[in-house]
Amino acid sequence: MKRKIRLWAVLGAVLGSLLMISPAARAQAQAAPRADDQMKKLKQELGLTEQQSSQLQALASSGQQQGAILQQKISAARRNLMAAVLGGADQATVQARVDELKRLTNEMIDLNTREIAKLAKILTPEQREKLLGAPAAPSQ
């Protein structure tokens, strides 16, 4: 009975990990066409100038490259963690893999935050308001 429960737990963990990795891999494959569509939609909805459009295009391009590299590292860290847990590694090894995954995830959050800050500098207050769908904070 215990063995059956452990088997289901392991199966659940494996399937969960695969589901987390698969969307990331698919997202990378579909990123370019989707990014073009999003850029067109942003340009139309926010009334971007040509200069803003090209600045956002450059920002998106560099962000995608950095994000793709980080996403690959995160996927590898997930696989390493899963291998450690499934392989019966000691707690210190598992914790080291968890810490690495946390570090990389935080790095991705930092990258996203920096990219949003750059985006904010390109947009006017009115465009930021439209993007957020809420009133913009007063400028100082």
N, C-alpha and C positions, 0 to 999 in steps of 0.2 A: 504494500500500500504506500509506504513512504517513498519507494522507488518510483512509483507511478506519479506521485505528486511532484517529486523533483524533476521528472521527465517533462511534465507539463509546464513547470516553472521555467526550465531551460528552453523549451520550445517557445514559450511566450516571450522570453527575453530575446531569443534569436529573431523571431518574427518582428518584434518591436524594433530591434536595431535595424533590420533590413528595411522596415517601413520608414525609419528616420533617414537612412542613407539614400534610398531610392528617389524620394522627391528631390533631394539635393542634386543628384546626378541628372535627373530629368530637367530640373530647372536650369542647369548649366547648358544643356543641349538646346533649350528653347529660349535662352536669355536674349540673344541678339534680335530675333524678330519681335519679341515682346518689348524689348527696350525701345526699338524704333516706334512701335505702336504707342507706347507710353509717352515718348517724346512728342509725337504728333498731337496726342491728346492734351498733354500739358501746354504745348504751344497754343493750341486753340482755346482751351479753357482759361488759361491765365493771361492770354494776350501777350505772349513773349515777343520781344524784339528779335531781330536776326542775331544781334550780338549776344543776347541772353541765350538764345537757342544754341549757338555754337559753344558758348561757355558751358552750358549744361551738358552738351554732347561730349565735350572733353572731360568734364567731371565724371560723367557716367562711364565713359570708357576706362579711365584710370581706376575708378572705383570697382568696376567689374573685374578688371585684371587682378587687383589686390584681393578682392573678395573671393574670386575663384581659387586663388592660391591658398588662402586661408581655409576655404571650404574643403579643399583637398586634405589639408592638414587635420581639420576637425574630423573628417571621415576616417582618416587613418588612425587618429587617436581613439575614436569610437571602436574601430575594429580591434585595436590593441587592448583596449579595456575589456571588450567581450572575450578576446582570446585569453586574457589573464584570468578572468572569472571562470570561464569554461574549462580552462586548463588547470584549475585548482591552485593558482598562484597564492603565495602568502599575502596576508593583509597589507603589509608594507608595499608590496609590488602593486597590488590593486589600488591602494590609496595614491601611489605615485601616478598611476594611469588616470585616476579620477582627477587629480590635481592638474595634470597636463591638459585634460579635456576642458576643465574649468578655465585654465589660463588662456587656451585658444579661443574659447567661447567669449571670454571677456575681451580678448583682442578684437574679435569680430564686432562686438558691441561698440568698442572704442572707434573702430574704423567707420562704422555706420554713423556714429555721433559726429565724427569729424566731417564726414561727407555732408551730413545735414547742415552743419554749421557753414560749410562752403556754399551750399545751396542757398541758405538764408542770405548770404552776402550778395548773391547774384539777383535775387528777387527783390522787388519793391515791397513795402509794407502791405500794400493792397493785394499784391500777388500772393504774399505769404498768408494773408487772411483768407483769400479764396482757396488756397491749397489746404489750409487747416479746416476751413468751413466754420470758423469762429472769428470773432473780432480780434484784431491784432493788438498786441500790447502797445501802449503809447511809446513813441520814440523819445529818447532822452537827449 
